[in-house]
């Protein structure tokens, strides 16, 4: 029994990293732009569908190119649909992103059809490794490595570079940053592109594991919101801790009480919100107080 | 407080425009009146537009459209209109059922992929005394202890399907693991299959209920792997089944043990892909195979022509469901549900399967032969996934008996 529990905990941690990857783009866009992006799930789905289309002609390059395409779509949407809403009632942004979500999902259904598409992991990543009681598939290990690298890269970019400092300053006090002569519009577009591209990466990586269907965004958006809410909106470290927490809770509930395995993440969210309404590592923001 | 701009007369520009538009409709009134004489006969469709069963919703809708085409778009000299509302969960289905009945004034409703949703809308149909043609649910109780006078079912009850595949599955061994969706259909599938297995001396080595719409089954599969069963019986459908199969493949369990379920939809396997799909399944219908009739082959051809892919089984079910409703309307020259019910209780539909099929008058279950199928060893076509092993029951004279007697079914209609 102990062995099975250990193997479930590890499996949950690995699953947690996938949740973190799905959630992190949502967290970036909220943290920097203050937009609660209901359309996050469809950028995830677009990542998978772009990879599906590109892989026939480009092979492995599709994995790199698909998220880039998603980022470009994200930037176009930011410039045309999101920008006019900055500084307005936050509710408008919610409606807009919700509308975009419905629209893109229908668009996917129209272009690629309602029926799902097969999507296997590459042959060299098939199989699994076993250490004692722990079994992890090679593909999930690959997802884990990619996720950790992306998190590190994002963290270094935001903390260590000039652009990162501009983004962070702009998120806290846009007026002041504009007065310093920085074109914030362009910065915001880039951040939105970055957030949606990360969602696209998550979609590409999830495609061999989960169904590639137009409604696959649903599978992503709920865990993403739960993870971000538990971790604290906009907090990087919070999203990581909470993603892993959700992964392990889900895995353990499947061991002992599988019927409750979806409910358990919402229960976790309720408990955290009751004790700490801001989320685990959420900071207080003047803009939203 | 929002300020409204007006032109000084207290009439806004929008009101003026609306007024003008109204004037135009009045001018064109004579044409409207002729159109009214041939008011459409509306059939309500409740099928999922979102969630795990969205694909079945789409194929079901496509199938029903073919039935409308078969009738030339008209019945009783009135155009046929299909009104499709979402079957998202029991509550929404109930609300949409009411909307179809009260606002859309449909003459009958068909659909229902999830047994949970169908069990929720059955009392609404009964209260409104309106025909409900349940095309896609499998929980035994729908035409069993929860049956009612206005509900007919096209799909197969779990109790029948589990018996059709058991003899071939038990050759793999009698240690079974069950993973089922945690609602009416999955729970009933477990109960029915377990009954057959245990009576035959088999054992249940594991039983998990997974929430509908689960994406990641890796933790379940760790348990399955640990238990080393001879057969995994999955009461999962839609994306749930696709996800389960994909992750079975990921962990290297594909074709390593027997796999079966209470029913299967082609689209769930098409979405999984040829390397990933395997198993032995009971199936209501298949677009290829020796069982196919001329009429069903014509349907498959029309469907393929219109939608660019062959019909999966849900397409046939909703095509048949809509055909049954429209035939009843045509033959009784009426849209009154009481008459439609009386017609369906005695009519035999010939040419749809290789034996005439009809709804039984005491439980409203469609009595039809079903197929025992195996996913091909080597799948070469994008859509052709199944080998037909046999029909069930093998002896056509046993057809009625295979669905149970009135005493076994436990269905009594409130009159």
Interface residues (C-beta under 8 A of the other chain):
Chain A: X4 X7 X8 X11 X12 X15 X109 X113 X114 X115 X116 X117 X118 X119 X120 X121 X126 X127 X128 X135 X137 X139 X140 X208 X209 X210 X211 X212 X213 X214 X215 X216 X218 X219 X250 X251 X254 X255 X258 X259 X260 X261 X262 X263
Chain B: X50 X51 X54 X55 X57 X58 X59 X182 X208 X209 X210 X211 X213 X214 X215 X216 X218 X219 X220 X222 X223 X225 X226 X239 X242 X243 X246 X247 X249 X250 X251 X252 X267 X268 X270 X271 X272 X273 X274 X275 X276 X309
